[in-house]
Amino acid sequence: MRSLIEGYLGVTEEGRKSRLPAKLDWWQSATGLFLGLFMWGHMLFVSTILISNDFMYTVTKMFEGSFIFGDDNSKPILVSIAVFIVFVIFIVHAGLALRKFPSTYKQYKIMKTHTAALKHDDTKLWFIQAYTGFAMFFLGSVHLYVIMTSADKIGPYGSADRMVSDWMWPLYLLLLLAVELHGSIGLYRLSVKWGWFDGKDAKATRAKLKKIKWAVTVFFLVLGFTTLAAYIKIGLEHKANYGERYHPAQTQSLNQTQLYSIQGVHS
Ligand code: HEM
């Protein structure tokens, strides 16, 4: 309780300036950086479905430790543990962000009026960050809980069934929008806040970073929507066989001679 008040007011009980707000700010940045970079990797992993079902299957099995246990004995619990860790970091990040939300309608109105008066782009970005962050409290939690408790159902058919037959696609649509805006604005604000790429001309660097930020947002949104469409297509085609697990095409493990003999080609 004491540290909560200290974190909020920035003053200790003895009236000295507290270091806690700075520490909490550092943790908020660190957890945000982890989640932002994690999401880049995550989107690339999920989008492997655009290459082929087999490729997505192989990558999924790899996360389940197939390189140690083999494909048939892989351990989805490893994915559940990873999700649990990400979930904890996600909750810590969201909890720390709560300090920055206006706590009364009056505070909210004052902030809105100042934003309109300032006409400052980065202040508007802060609002997008707050709205999308708020949406992710709910949307992200549902996704993480579902994936954590049914990690064994990740795969070309399992994921597509979840999207279509289990009706997750509307949630993913909203989550995708929120996460891509939130993530890239967050990474941009982090680089400005901590001056990571500050050169001689900080203003010019900021303008460049802003362009990169938009490019990253557009790239991941296009990739995300295309990926979502691919899963929905598979999910619709697979509706009648809901629950069936994907197995890579048998021909994959055959060599060229065996293939020719199946096809009746003789050299
Ligand atoms: C270790 C943690 C995570 C794992 C293993 C994971 C796994 C997955 C998988 C397998 C899918 C494909 C659909 C499905 O099977 O239901 C997916 C989609 C998605 N995930 Fe995650 N996820 C994780 C964390 C997150 C987080 C933290 C967020 C954002 C808050 C997120 C946002 C999304 C979005 C937006 C999609 C839809 C992507 C698209 O269709 O383009 N995921 N995730």
Residues whose N, C-alpha, C, O or C-beta is under 5 A from the ligand:
A	BS01	HEM	V46 A82 V83 V86 G140 I147 I154 S159 R162 Y172 L175 L176 V179 L223 G224 F225 T227 L228
